[in-house]
Amino acid sequence: MNDDEHSDSSRMEATVRELLTEMKDASETIVDLAYASLMYNSKDMAEKVEEMDRDIDDMKFAIRTKILMAVRTKEDAREMTGVLQVASAADRISEAAGEIVKLLNVPKEERPFINDIINESDEKIMMTRISPRSDMAGNTIDQLAVEASTGTKIIAMKNRYGWIYNPDGDVKLRAGDDIIVNGSQDGFNRLKKFASGELPWEFPEMEFAED
C-alpha cells in the first residue's frame, strides 16, 4: 500500500466530526502559511500549502462519501446539508491559499502590497529566533504554553532538520530555531523578549495530584 492509499484508508476510518475538525484546523493554518510564504519568499512553504490544499480536497471527498453512504431519507439529507456547507467553505479557503502562493512567481519587488496588507491586520505573521540565552530553548511548545502565555500561535518553525509546519505541542524548541507565529503585535513583542532571553519565561503553574 502506498502513502496515498494509506491516507485515503485512514480518512475513511475517521468520523465526519473528526474530518471536519481536521479541515477547520488545516484551513486556518494554510492561509497563514500562504501569506508567510510571500513574506519570506519561501518556496518550501508554498509547496506545503499546495500539499495541504490537496489534503483538504481528500478530506472533503471522504466527508462526501461518508454522507452519501449514510443518507437514507430526505430528512437525513437536510441534516447533512450544513456539514457539506462547512466542508465546502474550508475547501474554498484552501483553494484561495493556493492562489495566494502563486504570487511567488511575481518578482518580490513587484508585490510590496502583501506586507502592507498583513501589517494593517490586527493579527500579524512574524518571525523570531530562539537565543541560547532564552528559557524557551529545551522546552516543548506545550510545556511553554506559548499561545496562552503570549497570545501568539506557532504556525511554522525551522530547525537544523528543516521546516516543520503547524508543529505539535510535543515539539521541542532549541537555540537557533526560527519560529513563525500568528498573533497581535503586542503578543509578538512579548514573545520576542522571551526568545531573545531579555525576559525569563513565565512557566505556567503545574498542577500535581496529591499522594
N, C-alpha and C positions, 0 to 999 in steps of 0.2 A: 504494500500500500504506500503510495507516495504522500508527501506532506499535504497536498491539496485534498486528496481523498480522506486523509485522517481528519483534516479540519472540517470538511463537509460532514463527516460522520459525527464528530463531537458536537457540531452545531445542531444537528438533527436530534441529538440526545438531550439538548438543553430545553428548558421550558420557554414558552413565549415571554414570560415575565423576565427571565434571565437574559434572553436575547435583547429585549427592549432596553433593559438596564445597561447592557454592554454597548448597544447602539448609542444610547444617550451619552454615556461617558466618552465614547470614541468621537462622537460628533462635536463635543465640547473641546476635546484636545486637538482635533485635526485642524480647526480654524486657527488656534493659537500657533500651531506648528507651521501652518501655511504662511502666516504673517512673519513669524520668526525666520523662516527660510529666506524671505525677501530682505529682512533687516540685516541678516548676517551673510547674505548671498551664499546660502548653503544648499548645494545640490543634494547632499546626503539627506537633509530634512525634507527637501522636495520629493525625493524618492520614497521616504517614509510616508509622506502624505498620500502619494499615489497608491502605496501598498495598503494603507488604512482605508482609502476610498474603495479599493477592491474588496477589502474585508467587510466593510459595511454593506456592500452590494450582496455579498454572500449571506450576511445575517438577514437582510431584507428578504432574500429568496427563501431562506429557511423559515422565516415567520409566515410568509405567504403559503408555503407548502403545508405547514402545520395547521393553519387556519382552514385551508381547503379540505384537509383530511378530517377536521373536527366539525365543520359546519354541517348540520343536518336539516335545519329548518330556517325559515325566513327570520325568525326571532334570533336564532344563533348568528345569522349574517349581520343583523342590525347591531348586535352586541359587539361584533368583531370589527365593525367599521372604524371605530375610534382607534383601535390597535393599528390598523392599516394606515390610518392618517398619521399617527405618531411615527411609524416606521418610514413612511414616505417623506415626512418632514426631515428626519435625521439623514435620510439618503440625499435629499436636496442640499442640505448643509454640506455634506461631504463632497458633493459634486461642485459646489461653489468653491470649496477649499482647493479642489483640483484645478479649477480655473485660475485661482489666485496664483498658484505656483508656476503657472505658465508664463507669468510676468518675469520669471528669471531669464527668459530668452530675450528680454528687453535690456539693453545696457544699463548698468546700475545708475549712471549719471542721468539717465532719462526717466527715472522713476523715484525722484525725491519725495513725491507726494505721499508715498506709502508711510514713511516715518512721520510725516505731518499728521496723517490720519490717526495713527496709533498714539502720537503724543497728545492729541486732542481728546482721546478717550479717557474715561475715568479709570479703566483697567488698562495697564500698560504691560508690554513684554520687554523684559530687561535681562541682562546677563551680568554675572559677577563670578569671581574666582575664590575658592576656599584657600585661605592663607595657612601656612604651617602653624601660625600663632592662634588660629581660630579654634574655639572649643567644638565647633561643628565637625572638625576632622576626626574620624574614627568612630563616629556615631551614625546610626541609621536614620532615615527620614522619620520613621515612626518614633524613635527614641527622642528625637529633637522636637517632634510635633511642629514641623516647620510652618504649616499653613495656619494652625491655631495660634502660634507664637508671633507670627509676623504678618499674617493676612495675605501672604503670597504663596502660590502653589508652584511647585517644581514641575514643569512640563517636559523638560529635557535636560540632560547633563552629558558632559563629555569627560571621560576619564582616560586612563592610559590604554584602555582596550577599545575605545571608540565612543560612539554616541549611544545613549540609552534614552528612549522616548517614553514619556508617561511612566517614570520609574515607580516600582512598587515600594511600599513602606519599609521593606526589609533591606533595601539597597543602602549600602554604607557609603558615606561621603568621605573623601580623603583629600589631603592637602594637594593643591594643584588642579583639582576638579573644577571645571566650569559648569555653572548651573544657569539655566534659563528659566525664568519664573514669570508668572502672570499675576498681577495684583496692582494695588494702588502705589502711587509714588511714595507716600509716607511709609508704607509697608516695606517697599524696596529699600528705602534709605535706612530703615532699621535693620533689615537683613544684611545690607552691605557692611554695616558696622560690626555685626556678628561675624560675617565671613572674613573680614579683614583682621579680626582679633582686637579691634578697638574696644568692643564691649564683650564681657563674658556672657556666654549663652545662659539664658534663664531656663533651666530644665524644668519641665512640668513635674509637679509633685506626684510621686508614685504611691499607689495605694497597696498596702501589704495586708494579706489576710492574717488574722490573729491566729496564734497557735492554739 
